[in-house]
């Protein structure tokens, strides 16, 4: 049986039409699910008995469950247990502009980035749409707050779960659903070029972030295996197409890894690569993990790198550090839990 939170409004409308009901039933249900936030279908008081029975017989309402919470300053990390016993994480960050939730899209990840904890535990499966939707709903319910921004930067590669992720975006972006503005939603990808090309034709105003992390193929091949499938020139090529088509600025995430990608030469090379592109670089101090091979670049070097980009006319910011004390780097809490 399919979970009701897997359905976009269009799909629910199709369902009701297919059973000979009026299409507006779908809207009523959506309203109960996403505006009134019912806990069970009996609470849907304006829906006639027959229809409720039909829904009960054909849809599941199961939720995902929080099993651990870690608290930090302006940041909270949640470990969820899924119905099949798998674990995923979400991280809530309190900003002055709102509450941002970083959600997971897969159980594990197959991209194998060397510095990333999520990749150490291989992908077990894709998340279903409802498991992404409920990361938001359950946290809003428990914390009694509204999430204003969603970033798909938790465990998993969103574009390796393209269809479910797209449905998730359509549900949360729908004014009749969670009503999150597209510009408040960010998809982050390690660079699946074919999916970026597909995504630019979806006509969504969602922000795109690329986990770039290296200024040339030699370094990128070493830390991100995906680069052997789609190298930097193919990646930059599709990003140029994306910018031309959507007229949207693209974010380049760049983790600072000591002695790997943080030299002055790297900064110069990156500046040349991005010159003239409608892009901005978000430098991320590496959140150290159990993997001792990678260290966080010292602050002076981060500043030096930043200054070179700035001097070369590249838009750049350094990400405020949130999660380091509570293991909030992508996949860290789950990987500790699974090792216990
Ligand atoms: N697979 C997607 C989204 C998940 S990773 C992607 O690659 O973009 C989200 C971001 O966190 C990526 O930029 C990733 O490279 C980064 N990241 C992973 N481990 C990290 C760590 N220990 N410290 C800081 N950033 C990390």
Boltz pocket constraint, residues with backbone or C-beta under 6 A from the ligand:
constraints:
  - pocket:
      binder: B
      contacts: [[A, 111], [A, 113], [A, 115], [A, 116], [A, 117], [A, 152], [A, 153], [A, 154], [A, 155], [A, 156], [A, 157], [A, 158], [A, 188], [A, 189], [A, 190], [A, 191], [A, 209], [A, 210], [A, 211], [A, 212], [A, 253], [A, 255], [A, 284], [A, 285], [A, 286], [A, 287], [A, 288], [A, 289], [A, 329], [A, 330]]
      max_distance: 6.0
